[in-house]
């Protein structure tokens, strides 16, 4: 197995984070930034049999989503992108659900 710190982040994750002006790639910095935005998450290092089955070494669970990743840094980056995207959707005007109008009987 190759060392984790040598595993670059996938391009799609880098682009998603760059949209929020985040250019971090280190595991510790990504984890700290994720912790500043997310209330809770769970990171699992998969056992060898599970890693072979799912072709991933880590699984991060956040909210009702999970991601299978090759490195802890990738897991933190994917979770951070999800949190930021969800947050920006919540902050858009008119993005909240509106109560239905009362019906006249």
N, C-alpha and C positions, 0 to 999 in steps of 0.2 A: 504494500500500500504506500502511496505517495504521502509525504508530509502535508498536513492540512494547511499550514501557513503558505505553502506554495500554490495552493489551489486558488486560481483567480475567481472572482465573482462572475456569474454569468452576465452577459451583455444586457439582457432584458432587465435584470435587477439594477444594474448600474444606471441604465437609462431611466428607470422609474424613480430612483433616488435623485438623479441629477435634475429631474423636473422640480424637485423641492430644494435645489441648490445644496444637496448633500453629496459629498465626494469622498466619503470615508470608505475604507476597505478593510481596516483592521478589526478583528473580532472584539477586542475589549472596547474600542470606541463605539462600534455599532451596538454592542450590548448596553453600554451606558446610555446612549441616545435612545434606544428602544425603551429602556426602563424609565426614562424621563417622560415618555409619551403613553406607555401602556401600563394599565393597572396590574395586569397579571398575564403571564404566559408560562408555558411549560416546554422545556427542551429535553428531548430524549436522545441519548446516543444508542443507536440500534445495535443489538447483538449481531454477531456475524451471520447467523442464519437469516435473520430478518433483513439485514443489509443486502444479502444476496437476493432475497425474494423481492424486495421493493427497489433494489438498485439505488439505495441511498444509505448514507451513514448516520444521518441525523433526522429527527422529525421534531418540528416545532408546532405547538398547538397554541392558538391565540383566538379568543372569542369562539366562534363556531367554525373556524377554518383551521386547516393544518397544511403544512408544506413538508415534503420530503426533500432533503438537501444533501449535498456532498460534504459540506463543512459547517461548523458552528457559525462562522462569519456569514455564510450564505443564508443560514436559517434566520439569524438576527436581521439581516438586510431585507429578506422577504417579509418578515413580520413587521418591520419598521415601515416598509412601503405600504403594506396593507393598512396599518394604523393611520398613516398620513393620508392615504387616499380616502379612507372612511371619514376621517376628520374633515377633510376639505369638502366632501359631499355634504356633511352635516352643516357646514358653515355657509353653504350656498343659499341665497335668498330663494324662498319658495320650495326648498327641498323637503321640508317637513310635510307629513301627511296632514291633510285638512279634514276636519270633522265633517261628516255628511250634513247637508242642509236639512233642517227639519221638514217633515212632510205634513202637508195639510190633509186631514182626513175628511 
